[in-house]
Amino acid sequence: MANFQEFEVWFVTGAQLLYGGDAVKQVDAHSNAIVKGLNESGNLPIKIVYKGTVNSEKEVTAAFKAANNDNKCVGIITWMHTFSPAKMWIHGLQELNKPLLHFHTQFNKEIPWDTMDMDFMNLNQSAHGDREFGHMVSRMRKNRKVVVGHWQDPKAQAKIAVWMRVVAAWADAKDMLIIRFGDQMNNVAVTDGDKVEAELKLGYHVDYCPISELVAVQATVKDNEIKALVDEYHKEYVCTPEILDEKSHAYKQVWEAAREEVALRKLLKAKGAKAFTTNFDDLSTLDQLPGLACQRLMAEGYGFGAEGDWKTAALYRTMWFMSQGMPKGCSFLEDYTLNFDGDKSAILQAHMLEVCTLISEEKPKLEVHPLGIGGKNDPARVVFTSKQGSGIAATIVDLGNRFRMIVNKVDCIKSKELPKLPFASNLWIPQPTFEIGAAAWILCGGTHHTSFSYDLTTEYLEDYADIAGIELVVIDNDTTIPSLKKELRYNDLYYMLNRALQS
């Protein structure tokens, strides 16, 4: 899987030649110092590369065209050291197709009250230079992130770091191939959508793959490959004596699960896919639903969606990509059943089998049990309850005239054991309360599948929605049903008018 070491973020400083060559040299020196300081802070996941000071329309346009054509560059940071007349940025901004962050900072931290003179004032004009630039970006209706703060301030660096993770995930999504084994579950609406519009708007491509291709690859899997993977299972998970007994039914089913995992990983790699979906109605001659394989492949970064849900598969891959190196984990989840318990009323999150091991509270248990759906042999799976703490659940829905991203802050609480339901699970209370959070999700048209993360915050997905140019609705402790209804009505009006203007 790709990581952030493959990427760069370019830093472009705005100035002009009005103040002479010596001023330009100082601007350049200050910019190099800022970039060096940011890179050495240890707070940024992606290297910043200083691409010089631009003093004219030609220099701006050349810098932005170069960024467009460099695959390593995933975004541009701009800063106006002096007053940089914004008309010179027009053509470059028209050309730019990479995400943009406007950093409103200043080289010096404090005003040098006793020594400040007119030369200093002419040189250090970020206070109004950034407003000039910001006006033009706003007038051109270009989405961007604005970060305000001194470049040495960890708070400002943290906001840049969030944006960096998001733009890396955006770059990853632009060539994301999602493989669908089978179609949607029959007659289900919310998990389907316009794949052409998704590729236009979000970048990823969705391809159908007959399950027979997976079966064919499975036939080529060698016993030594299966044995190596089964040995890996035994090290990573808590195993009962039955699981370890080569003569037992459970051992045989674990062996078949490993065969499916080896085959699935090989096929995904051969196709260059970053995400996939399955459908329990279309398993051909597979021995079992490949639940264990899905759990493990998600932990490696493959996006997954059940019952053909390609939008959640893509979003999971994106959220996993953003959160690489973070400690708590993410997973595909589904609203399974409700627990009415007053102020502790909660939603049990699970699925038939496919919940990612990254969110497990303790070492997962490898088990084999019957599954009353799909009509196949008893599938292997790892069983666990999830960590406690705060997180976000997110989805993207197709409303016909636009995509809407819905994000709900949730509080994960301690779950009880489920001795007769041996699945991985999570138990959470949606913010602001169970009643309001669940009602708000339904009013937004949210799915029963979600992509969940303990590590990410709403800021990550707000940045992502801005870059993608899609609607975002956040449900959190500030949400009320009346205010949400107004927001949804205003959003409908905005997108209806915007569509009319474009046509």
Number of C-alpha atoms within 10 A of each C-alpha: 7 11 15 16 10 13 21 21 24 23 23 22 24 26 26 20 14 13 13 9 11 10 20 21 12 13 23 20 13 17 23 18 14 20 18 15 13 20 16 11 14 10 15 19 20 20 20 21 18 19 17 18 25 24 19 18 16 13 16 22 21 15 19 22 17 13 22 18 11 10 12 16 23 27 26 27 22 19 23 31 30 27 22 27 19 19 13 21 23 16 15 19 19 13 14 19 16 20 27 24 21 22 23 23 21 23 16 12 12 8 9 10 7 6 7 10 10 8 10 13 11 14 17 20 17 24 15 16 21 24 16 17 24 18 12 18 20 11 8 12 9 16 17 18 18 15 20 16 16 19 23 17 12 15 15 17 21 14 19 26 17 20 26 29 24 28 26 27 23 24 20 20 21 15 16 23 20 29 27 26 24 20 19 21 18 9 7 11 12 17 23 18 18 14 17 13 16 17 16 11 15 22 18 23 20 20 14 14 16 16 18 15 13 22 18 12 17 20 11 11 17 12 11 9 13 21 14 11 19 20 11 12 17 15 10 13 16 17 16 13 11 14 22 16 12 13 10 12 14 23 20 17 22 26 20 22 27 25 27 28 24 20 25 22 17 16 18 18 11 9 11 14 20 24 29 31 26 26 20 20 16 19 22 15 11 19 18 23 29 24 23 26 24 30 24 19 20 26 19 14 21 25 32 34 29 27 22 26 25 30 30 28 27 29 25 29 28 28 26 27 24 26 21 16 12 12 11 17 24 30 28 29 26 23 17 16 12 13 14 12 9 9 10 13 17 25 21 20 23 21 18 20 24 28 33 28 26 20 24 23 15 13 14 20 19 21 23 22 16 13 18 10 10 13 14 17 17 19 22 29 30 27 25 24 23 26 21 18 14 19 22 26 24 25 22 26 21 21 12 9 12 19 22 21 22 23 25 25 25 27 19 23 17 14 16 10 11 13 7 7 12 20 21 27 29 27 27 26 23 28 22 20 20 23 16 18 23 19 13 27 19 12 13 18 16 22 20 15 26 27 28 27 25 24 20 22 16 18 13 20 24 21 22 22 20 16 20 16 16 17 17 18 20 21 26 20 15 9 16 16 14 9 11 17 14 11 13 14 11 12 16 15 12 12 15 13 12 11 12 9 8 6 6
